[in-house]
Amino acid sequence: MWLQRLCPLIQPTRMLPFTIVIPLLLLTILLVGVMKLRRRTTTHQYNLPPGSSGWPIVGESLELFRGNSEGVPEKFIVDRIERYGSHVFRTSLFGEPMAVLCGPAGNKFLFSNEGKKVGLWWPASVRRLMGPSLVSKSGEEAKAQKKMMMMGLFSLEGLVKCIPIMDEVTRHHLATHWQGQGEMKALPIIKHYTFEMACRLFMNITEPQLVSRLFTLFNVFIKGVISMDINLPGTRFYRAMRAADAIRKELRALVKQRRTAPDQLDILSYLQVNADDNRKFMPENEVVNNMLNLLFAGHDTSSSTLTLIMKYLAELPGVHEKVLKEQREIAASKAGGELLNWDDLQRMRYTWNVVSEVLRMTSPVNGSFREALVDIDLEGYTIPKGWKLLWSAAFTHKDDSLHQKAMEFDESRFEGSGPPPFSYVPFGGGPRMCLGKEFARMEILVFLHNLVNHFDWELLIPNEKISYDPMPTPVQGLPIRLRPRVRAV
Ligand code: HEM
């Protein structure tokens, strides 16, 4: 139990017999020892950043996860910056030697050297679960796939068309799942909402049974994405692999269907028809993997953000009041039943500042990984080619020297020109910046517009703890008491 609490990635439901586990463990320790010795002889000529490799295999992963589960993901980094007196330090995570680059200078270095000195890297669990797709590809291939997606649903024209559909889906969702509720947990319902939205807009799936089936599988899948890739019964990864297979089977059936009727405006049809200039089909597996990618990248990020916004709004009545005022004005300017459009969203400036502050205080993506493509000289140290690199939004966002009184909620810091470059990075930066940033902005604003205009809520657990697994979420799922607004617009 203690091991499971410490490290949410190791969660066997059925323990393996000791006769297998102990020899396996000894063999692994031996192998790691040999690998470490080899690594030391090949890296001794470098002036490595200060740091420690921690324990065999797990390195310092457990300390990173401990900070996450305690709701302070930046602690791992803050402790080491204090210990080593450097904004670049070395560690070992996911079985890899790794350099952590902290703060705006590190972010700038990584974001502006994509494809030159650094390339994308994901832990083996992600690569194995995702298969060949945008997230797992690098270089020219990734660029081409991203460009293709940005010409479809994620183009300005595509996004503008999405807004009324988003508004319709949201109204329907609130009427079905929120209307008439007294006490409820917000997180699971919001997760269902963002999943429903993704199914509708990415793949034009509207059939509720299929959405529910995929949703159940997807929740198993996502728990294994950032985990040790141990494909043995009982592990998170094992369950995730099986769930991914089942999702792929469902999606393959959809792809086949769509090939005979590729006229929908969703991204599934777009990827298939526009795979190359000759309008040939993209290979079925890649279409399916890209769909899985988009669901992975876009589902928990948005649902975590929306849940936390609800938490902050309940805790900060002054901020809630101002959001409501802005949203009421927009609703009052519309004809009865008229759906939201692009211009309406541009008017939601105050609401977006509030969302931006929530993304600063509790970033859904703490940071991500890169790999050194060459030996990198940085701040007097050398990071050897092949080492992995990590940047951290969580640390950058909590630095008092970049964000005055960083631990306090203050949406006004986003007025005017906002925070300095590379100090506010919830969506990353450079060529690998979030593909769904604008989609997420629209989805969040459309949801908030409908929510605050029709409902008020209070928290049933004041100061509910937030834990990162890996996204920040209230540990009890944010139980709330919901009330319809008396003067609903
Ligand atoms: C609040 C919501 C979101 C946040 C905070 C967020 C954050 C991020 C971050 C930090 C990255 C960069 C990772 C890196 O540098 O390696 C990223 C990448 C990505 N995001 Fe998002 N994301 C959000 C929503 C979405 C949505 C809704 C979608 C899809 C509709 C999406 C699709 C993607 C994709 C495809 C990538 C990979 C881009 C690439 O590798 O070139 N994201 N996201």
Boltz pocket constraint, residues with backbone or C-beta under 6 A from the ligand:
constraints:
  - pocket:
      binder: B
      contacts: [[A, 134], [A, 135], [A, 146], [A, 293], [A, 294], [A, 297], [A, 298], [A, 299], [A, 301], [A, 302], [A, 305], [A, 359], [A, 363], [A, 364], [A, 365], [A, 368], [A, 369], [A, 425], [A, 426], [A, 427], [A, 428], [A, 429], [A, 431], [A, 432], [A, 433], [A, 434], [A, 435], [A, 436], [A, 437], [A, 439], [A, 440]]
      max_distance: 6.0
